[in-house]
Amino acid sequence: MKKNLFVTFLSVVILFLSSCSNIRVRYSADYKTPNGNTGRYVLKKSYPLPSSNVTWCYITGIFYGGACWLYLTQPDGPMRDTLKRDYQARLSGKVGSSDVVLSGEFAERIGWDNFSEEEEFFQNGQQSMPQTPSSSSGGDVFLR
């Protein structure tokens, strides 16, 4: 009985420590540059979730998951704003212009892990090889 209780408790602790801390998202959009180039850019990136979410997750976790269920609403408004800023900065560097018009923007959660970044770049119908950027923008924190 004590062994089962210990295993259950340990499983719950591991669940709390491994969830609610990172989110992996895919942000994609079609773009058009001032010189007429068009294409599609896809960025997959992991972000840390706000520490306030993690804290509420731990505090309320014993009540059927409590605030840990908030991760299902991610990416939310503030995170989408940060995603768009990162996306535009990365795309501007690729196309050489900051005056890029985006359309068909789409952000989705694809996981809860902390993997390296990936990008897919299509320009004028031609796809470049998927890439893993060598430099990371670091730990962005999504607090308002």
Secondary structure by P-SEA (a helix, b strand, c coil): caaaaaaaaaaaaaaaaacccbbbbbbbbbbcccccccbbbbbbbcccccaaaaaaaaacccccccccccccccccaaaaaaaaaaaaaaaaaaaccccccccbbbbbbcccccccbbbbbbcccccccccccccccccccccc
